[in-house]
């Protein structure tokens, strides 16, 4: 079984890359390829790569997946695994009022002219088929994230109820010994609970909301039932990566860990394989690069992106250092969208940064710049908040910015995994991630902003909270703004006054889920040169390719949905 395939089963090749060998004994003809040669070589075992490999294998092609990390799953395994694919069978079964015309209208409005219409159309046409294919060829099942609005629901074709889905629970026992090789999550689920991404909206409110308390009880009940059944329940990105990996196990597709891409092999202008530290793996039909972004490559971030930027502010998989981008460039690929990322405000906590979702939206908090003034709708889509930070920073410094909350906020809401009423960790204070003071002027002094300005900003914000109308930044005007809020707060569930000492300031920097720039591809996921010609034998999907979302973000799952779809498209074209 390919779960037992490791680098010990690879024979070292010559410097020219002649020898990669895999031990015999694989069950299916698709896996019994000549030594070191396959129909398709896939680089990366994230959502894009594993979907591509599964698709190619089910076409009867021989496939190998090369993975740089000692684990499989990449950033997808670390994520909440929201998936944005309009008109898929899960949405339609849930009664979501979507249509192809609505979806096309909305995506065009969100993306604008940054992405060719043919690529947008390819994503929308093939996405539903991809999802149905994955469900038919793996144990994965999916749930509608009811109420998680599209990020711009007021645009033509936008849906306030949302189009996002997420994986259902999956029993990790299906992976057997391979479960030990699953990349761990960015934030671990509390022990004994089975939690879906859609549950966090309510878990934040468990202390102050009846439905929140009921959802918390349901998470515990799921965990208890799974324990009694002897299961190893996986949700979110863990479920997605595990389910795809089970599909590959059943299709006898080898996933070779600790096997990085060193370069692409090019012969006669076509890509014919992948050079690894142990030799060349040849590809008869083509190479599909799903190697992730370049978020952990400081030199590339300095070259392509605005300052300040930090590789320690991202939550992407640490192996994502742009290997596919650089190899693609050497093969002649054009790159697009390299200045952009799947941004979101992050708190630089010790260890991993914390990517803020609900915390900046819940009532009783606001974000200020170094002048002590608000500069953005705190509840806006997270990528927009960071775009605004970078746009305004040169003239009104806001990196870092500060999330200001009061004790009433801390008494009511979960913050990351810190229960209401409990203090922030001492390590956060020691790292300068959070400051605390008994008065707003004292807090301002501690974070280096003008005291009078901060006091004036909070007073003005409190007036908006009492009236329910934010005349400055329109917080609460969009249905999206209200997803992570408190229904008990009126007249605007996004807004509550800050009036209860002590006060807290949490440092915010431009974090991200990964970069979104990469190789330019066409509607068939083929990699293109700067002149628009196709590099034969080379495909790209996921964050190794320039995102079909352009500089925007249609809804939760706009990273993974297109990554899987273009992996599927590539494998059907190769």
C-alpha positions in Angstrom: 0.0 0.0 0.0 1.4 3.5 -0.8 1.1 4.5 2.8 4.3 2.5 3.3 6.1 4.3 0.4 8.9 6.5 1.8 12.1 8.0 0.6 13.8 4.8 1.7 12.1 3.2 -1.3 13.8 5.6 -3.7 17.1 4.7 -5.3 19.5 7.6 -5.7 19.8 8.6 -9.3 22.8 10.1 -11.1 23.4 13.8 -11.2 21.7 13.8 -14.6 18.6 12.6 -12.8 18.3 9.1 -14.3 17.2 7.1 -11.4 14.1 7.3 -9.3 12.9 3.9 -8.4 9.8 2.8 -6.4 9.5 -0.7 -5.0 7.3 -3.1 -6.7 4.1 -4.6 -5.4 1.5 -1.8 -6.0 -1.9 -3.2 -6.7 -3.2 -1.3 -9.6 -1.9 -0.8 -13.2 -2.1 2.9 -12.8 0.6 2.7 -10.1 2.8 0.1 -11.9 4.7 2.7 -14.0 8.3 2.3 -15.2 10.9 3.3 -12.6 11.0 7.0 -12.3 8.5 7.7 -15.0 4.7 8.4 -14.7 2.1 9.9 -16.9 1.6 12.8 -14.5 3.9 14.2 -11.8 2.1 16.4 -9.2 4.1 18.7 -7.0 2.5 19.4 -3.6 0.0 17.5 -1.5 -2.4 20.3 -0.6 -5.9 20.6 -1.8 -4.9 21.5 -5.4 -2.3 18.8 -5.7 -4.3 15.9 -4.2 -7.4 16.8 -6.2 -5.3 16.8 -9.4 -3.7 13.5 -8.5 -7.0 11.8 -7.7 -8.5 13.1 -11.0 -5.6 11.9 -13.1 -5.6 8.5 -11.4 -9.3 8.0 -12.0 -8.6 8.7 -15.7 -6.4 5.6 -15.6 -3.1 7.6 -15.7 -0.1 6.7 -13.6 0.5 9.4 -11.0 3.0 10.3 -8.3 2.7 13.2 -5.8 6.0 14.8 -4.6 5.7 16.6 -1.3 8.5 18.8 0.2 7.3 18.5 3.8 7.5 15.5 6.1 3.6 15.7 6.3 0.9 15.9 3.7 -2.0 18.5 3.4 -0.1 21.7 3.2 -1.9 24.9 4.2 -5.3 23.3 3.4 -4.8 20.9 6.4 -4.1 23.9 8.6 -7.2 25.8 7.5 -10.9 26.0 8.3 -11.4 24.5 4.9 -14.2 26.7 3.7 -14.9 26.1 0.0 -16.5 28.6 -2.3 -17.9 26.9 -5.4 -21.2 28.3 -6.7 -24.0 25.9 -7.9 -22.5 22.8 -6.4 -24.7 19.8 -5.5 -24.4 20.5 -1.7 -25.6 24.0 -2.1 -28.5 23.1 -4.3 -29.6 20.3 -2.0 -29.6 22.8 0.8 -32.0 25.0 -1.1 -29.5 27.8 -1.8 -31.1 30.0 -4.5 -28.0 30.0 -6.8 -27.9 30.0 -10.5 -25.1 30.0 -13.1 -26.1 33.5 -14.2 -26.1 34.8 -10.7 -22.7 33.3 -10.0 -21.2 34.7 -13.2 -22.6 38.1 -12.5 -21.3 38.2 -9.0 -17.8 36.8 -9.7 -17.4 39.3 -12.6 -18.4 42.2 -10.3 -16.0 41.0 -7.5 -13.0 40.2 -9.7 -13.3 42.9 -12.4 -10.9 43.0 -15.3 -8.0 41.6 -13.4 -8.7 38.0 -14.5 -9.8 36.9 -18.0 -13.4 36.0 -18.4 -12.4 32.6 -19.8 -10.7 31.7 -16.5 -13.7 32.9 -14.4 -16.0 30.8 -16.6 -13.8 27.7 -16.4 -13.9 27.9 -12.6 -17.7 28.3 -12.5 -18.3 25.6 -15.1 -16.0 22.9 -13.7 -16.3 23.6 -9.9 -19.5 21.7 -9.4 -18.3 18.8 -11.4 -15.1 18.7 -9.4 -16.9 18.6 -6.1 -19.2 15.8 -7.3 -16.1 13.9 -8.5 -14.4 14.3 -5.2 -17.4 13.0 -3.3 -17.7 10.0 -5.7 -14.1 9.1 -5.3 -13.2 9.8 -1.7 -15.0 9.5 1.7 -15.4 13.3 1.8 -18.9 14.8 2.4 -19.7 18.5 2.8 -22.0 20.8 4.7 -23.5 24.1 3.8 -22.2 27.0 6.0 -25.7 28.5 6.3 -25.7 32.2 6.7 -22.0 32.8 6.0 -22.6 35.6 3.6 -20.7 36.1 0.3 -18.2 38.9 1.1 -19.9 41.5 -1.1 -23.6 40.3 -1.0 -24.8 43.7 -2.1 -23.1 43.3 -5.5 -25.2 41.9 -8.4 -25.6 38.1 -7.9 -24.3 38.2 -4.3 -26.0 36.0 -1.8 -26.5 37.2 1.8 -27.0 33.6 2.9 -23.7 32.6 1.3 -22.3 29.9 -1.0 -19.6 28.5 1.3 -19.4 24.8 2.3 -17.0 22.9 4.5 -16.1 19.2 5.0 -18.2 17.0 7.2 -16.6 15.0 10.0 -14.3 12.2 8.8 -13.0 9.3 10.9 -9.2 9.5 10.9 -9.0 5.8 11.2 -9.6 5.6 7.5 -6.0 6.8 7.0 -4.5 4.0 9.0 -0.8 4.6 9.7 -0.8 7.5 7.3 -2.8 9.6 9.9 0.5 10.3 11.6 1.7 12.1 8.5 -1.2 14.6 8.4 -0.1 18.2 8.7 -1.5 19.5 12.0 -4.1 22.3 12.2 -3.3 25.9 12.6 -5.4 25.9 15.8 -6.2 22.6 17.5 -9.9 21.9 18.3 -10.4 21.7 22.0 -10.1 18.2 23.3 -13.3 16.2 23.4 -15.2 18.5 21.0 -16.1 18.0 17.3 -16.2 21.5 15.9 -17.0 22.7 12.4 -16.0 26.1 11.0 -19.6 27.3 11.1 -19.8 26.6 14.8 -17.2 29.2 15.7 -19.7 32.0 15.0 -21.8 30.6 17.9 -19.0 29.4 20.2 -17.9 33.0 20.4 -21.2 33.8 22.0 -21.7 30.6 24.1 -21.7 32.6 27.4 -24.3 35.2 26.4 -26.5 33.5 23.7 -28.8 30.5 24.0 -28.0 29.2 20.5 -24.3 29.6 21.3 -24.7 27.5 24.4 -26.6 24.9 22.4 -23.9 24.7 19.7 -21.3 24.3 22.4 -23.3 21.4 23.8 -23.7 19.9 20.4 -19.9 20.0 19.8 -19.4 18.2 23.1 -22.1 15.6 22.2 -20.5 14.9 18.8 -17.1 14.5 20.5 -18.6 12.2 23.2 -20.3 10.0 20.5 -17.2 9.8 18.5 -15.2 8.7 21.5 -17.7 6.1 22.5 -17.5 4.7 18.9 -13.7 4.6 19.0 -13.4 7.1 16.2 -10.8 9.7 15.5 -13.0 12.6 14.3 -11.5 15.1 11.9 -13.2 18.3 10.7 -12.2 21.5 8.8 -8.9 21.3 7.0 -7.9 18.1 8.7 -11.0 16.4 7.3 -10.4 17.8 3.8 -6.7 16.7 3.6 -7.4 13.4 5.2 -10.3 12.6 2.8 -8.3 13.4 -0.3 -5.5 11.3 1.0 -7.8 8.4 1.6 -8.9 8.8 -2.0 -5.3 8.6 -3.2 -4.7 5.5 -1.0 -7.6 3.7 -2.5 -6.3 4.7 -6.0 -2.8 3.5 -5.1 -1.3 6.9 -5.8 2.1 7.3 -4.0 2.7 10.5 -2.0 6.4 10.8 -1.5 7.1 13.0 1.5 10.4 14.9 2.1 10.8 15.1 -1.6 11.1 18.8 -2.7 11.0 20.2 -6.2 14.5 21.3 -7.1 13.7 22.3 -10.7 11.6 21.4 -13.7 13.1 19.3 -16.4 12.7 21.0 -19.8 13.4 19.3 -23.1 12.6 20.8 -26.5 10.7 23.6 -24.9 8.4 21.2 -23.0 8.4 20.3 -19.3 9.1 16.6 -19.0 9.6 16.0 -15.4 10.7 17.2 -11.9 14.2 17.2 -10.5 14.3 16.2 -6.8 17.4 15.8 -4.5 17.3 12.1 -5.4 17.0 12.4 -9.1 14.6 13.0 -11.9 11.0 11.9 -11.9 9.8 11.9 -15.6 6.4 12.9 -16.7 5.1 11.5 -20.0 2.1 13.8 -20.2 2.8 16.7 -17.9 3.7 18.2 -14.5 1.0 19.8 -12.3 2.5 22.3 -9.8 0.4 22.7 -6.6 3.4 23.7 -4.4 1.7 26.6 -2.5 2.7 30.2 -2.2 5.8 32.0 -1.3 4.7 33.4 2.1 7.7 32.0 3.9 10.3 33.4 1.5 11.5 36.7 2.9 13.5 37.7 -0.2 10.5 37.1 -2.5 8.2 39.0 -0.2 10.6 41.9 -0.2 10.9 41.8 -3.9 7.2 41.7 -4.8 5.2 43.0 -1.9 4.8 46.2 0.1 6.6 46.9 3.3 6.5 46.2 6.2 6.0 42.5 5.6 6.9 39.5 7.7 7.3 35.8 7.1 6.3 35.4 10.7 2.9 37.0 10.2 1.6 34.3 7.9 -0.3 31.2 8.9 0.5 29.4 5.7 2.5 26.1 5.8 6.1 26.8 6.6 7.3 24.9 3.6 5.7 27.4 1.2 8.8 29.3 0.0 7.9 29.8 -3.7 9.8 26.7 -5.1 7.2 26.3 -7.8 7.2 30.0 -8.7 11.0 30.1 -9.2 11.1 26.8 -11.1 8.3 28.0 -13.3 10.1 31.3 -14.0 13.2 29.4 -15.0 11.1 27.4 -17.5 9.8 30.7 -18.9 6.5 31.3 -17.0 5.0 34.7 -16.5 4.0 35.6 -13.0 0.9 37.7 -12.0 -0.6 39.1 -8.7 2.7 38.8 -6.9 2.0 41.9 -4.8 -1.0 40.3 -3.2 -2.0 37.7 -0.6 -5.0 36.2 1.1 -4.6 39.0 3.7 -6.2 39.4 7.1 -5.3 41.3 10.2 -3.2 39.2 12.6 -2.0 39.5 16.2 1.7 38.6 16.4 1.3 36.2 19.3 4.3 34.0 20.4 4.6 31.0 18.1 2.0 31.3 15.4 0.3 34.6 14.7 -3.4 34.8 15.3 -5.5 35.5 12.2 -8.4 37.7 13.5 -11.9 37.0 12.2 -14.7 37.4 14.8 -12.6 39.4 17.2 -12.5 42.6 15.2 -16.2 42.3 14.3 -17.8 41.6 17.6 -19.4 44.7 19.2 -17.4 46.6 21.8 -14.2 46.9 19.7 -12.7 49.3 17.2 -9.4 49.5 15.3 -7.2 52.6 15.3 -4.0 53.8 13.6 -0.9 55.3 15.2 -2.7 58.6 15.3 -5.4 57.1 17.5 -8.0 57.3 14.8 -10.2 54.8 13.1 -9.4 54.2 9.4 -11.5 51.3 8.2 -14.7 49.4 8.7 -13.5 46.8 11.2 -16.1 44.3 10.0 -15.1 44.5 6.4 -13.7 41.4 4.6 -10.4 40.6 6.1 -8.4 41.1 2.9 -9.9 44.5 2.4 -8.8 45.6 5.9 -5.2 44.8 5.1 -5.4 46.4 1.6 -6.5 49.5 3.4 -3.7 49.2 6.0 -1.1 49.2 3.2 -2.8 51.9 1.2 -3.0 54.3 4.1 0.2 53.4 5.9 2.5 55.7 3.9 0.6 58.9 4.9 -1.3 57.8 8.1 0.8 55.0 9.7 -1.4 52.0 10.7 1.1 49.2 10.7 0.9 48.1 13.4 -2.7 49.1 14.1 -4.5 48.5 17.4 -7.7 46.6 18.2 -9.1 48.4 21.2 -11.7 46.6 23.4 -13.0 47.0 27.0 -13.7 44.7 29.8 -17.4 44.2 28.9 -16.2 42.8 25.6 -13.8 40.4 27.4 -16.6 39.4 29.8 -18.9 38.3 27.0 -16.9 36.8 24.1 -14.4 34.0 23.3 -11.1 35.4 22.0 -9.2 32.9 20.0 -9.4 30.0 22.4 -9.5 32.1 25.6 -12.8 31.9 27.3 -14.7 35.0 28.5 -13.5 36.4 31.8 -10.1 34.7 31.6 -7.0 36.9 31.2 -4.9 37.1 28.1 -1.7 35.0 28.5 1.3 36.6 30.2 3.3 35.6 27.1 1.2 37.9 25.0 2.0 40.8 27.2 5.7 39.9 27.3 5.7 39.8 23.4 4.0 43.2 23.1 0.9 41.6 21.4 -1.5 43.1 24.0 -1.5 46.0 26.5 -3.8 46.8 29.3 -4.7 49.9 31.2 -7.3 51.3 33.6 -8.0 54.3 31.5 -8.0 55.1 27.8 -5.3 57.9 28.1 -3.1 55.5 30.0 -3.6 52.8 27.3 -2.8 55.4 24.6 0.5 56.1 26.4 1.4 52.5 26.6 0.9 51.9 22.8 2.4 55.2 21.7 -0.7 57.0 20.3 -2.0 60.5 21.2 -4.2 60.2 24.3 -6.6 62.9 23.4 -7.1 61.5 19.9 -7.8 58.0 21.2 -10.3 59.3 23.8 -12.0 61.4 21.1 -12.2 58.5 18.7 -13.7 56.2 21.3 -16.3 58.9 22.3 -17.3 59.3 18.6 -17.5 55.5 18.1 -19.7 55.2 21.2 -22.1 57.7 19.7 -22.3 55.5 16.6 -22.9 52.5 18.8 -25.8 54.1 20.6 -27.5 55.3 17.4 -26.7 52.1 15.5 -25.3 54.0 12.5 -21.6 54.3 11.8 -21.6 57.4 9.6 -17.8 57.2 9.3 -17.1 53.7 7.9 -20.6 52.2 7.6 -19.9 49.2 9.9 -23.0 47.1 9.8 -24.3 48.3 6.4 -23.5 45.0 4.7 -25.0 41.6 5.6 -21.5 40.3 5.7 -20.6 42.6 8.6 -23.2 40.9 10.8 -21.9 37.3 10.5 -19.6 37.4 13.5 -21.7 39.6 15.8 -23.9 39.5 18.8 -27.7 39.3 18.0 -28.4 40.6 21.6 -26.8 43.9 20.9 -29.1 46.5 19.4 -29.8 48.6 17.4 -26.7 47.4 15.4 -25.3 44.0 16.3 -21.8 45.2 15.1 -21.6 48.1 17.5 -21.4 48.5 21.3 -19.9 51.3 23.4 -16.6 50.9 25.1 -17.2 52.0 28.7 -16.0 49.3 31.1 -12.4 49.5 32.4 -9.9 48.1 32.1 -9.2 48.6 28.4 -7.0 46.5 26.1 -5.1 47.2 22.9 -4.1 44.2 20.7 -1.4 44.8 18.1 -2.5 44.1 14.5 -0.2 43.5 11.5 -0.8 42.4 7.9 -1.2 38.7 8.3 -2.2 36.2 5.6 -3.4 32.7 4.8 -0.9 32.5 2.0 0.2 34.5 -1.0 -2.1 34.6 -4.1 0.3 35.5 -6.9 1.9 32.9 -9.1 2.3 31.5 -12.5 0.0 32.9 -15.1 -2.4 30.2 -16.4 -5.1 29.9 -19.0 -8.6 28.5 -18.6 -7.1 25.0 -19.0 -4.7 25.6 -16.1 -1.8 25.6 -18.6 1.2 27.8 -17.6 1.8 30.7 -20.0 4.9 32.7 -21.0 4.8 36.5 -21.0 3.9 36.5 -24.7 0.8 34.3 -23.9 2.2 31.1 -25.4 1.7 27.9 -23.6 4.6 26.0 -21.9 3.9 22.5 -23.0 3.6 20.0 -20.2 3.3 22.5 -17.4 0.2 23.2 -15.4 -0.4 25.1 -12.1 -3.1 25.3 -9.5 -3.6 26.7 -6.1 -1.3 29.4 -4.7 1.4 28.4 -7.1 -0.8 30.1 -9.8 -2.2 33.6 -10.0 -5.6 33.5 -8.3 -8.8 33.5 -10.3 -10.1 35.9 -7.6 -7.7 38.6 -8.8 -7.1 41.2 -6.1 -10.4 40.4 -4.4 -12.1 37.6 -2.4 -15.7 36.4 -3.3 -16.5 34.5 -0.1 -15.2 32.1 2.5 -13.3 29.4 0.6 -12.1 31.4 -2.3 -8.7 30.0 -1.9 -9.5 26.3 -1.6 -12.5 26.1 -4.0 -10.5 27.4 -7.0 -7.4 25.5 -6.0 -9.3 22.2 -6.2 -11.1 23.2 -9.3 -8.0 24.1 -11.3 -6.2 21.0 -10.1 -9.2 19.0 -11.5 -9.1 21.0 -14.7 -5.4 20.4 -15.2 -5.6 16.7 -14.6 -8.4 16.4 -17.1 -6.4 18.3 -19.7 -3.0 16.8 -19.2 
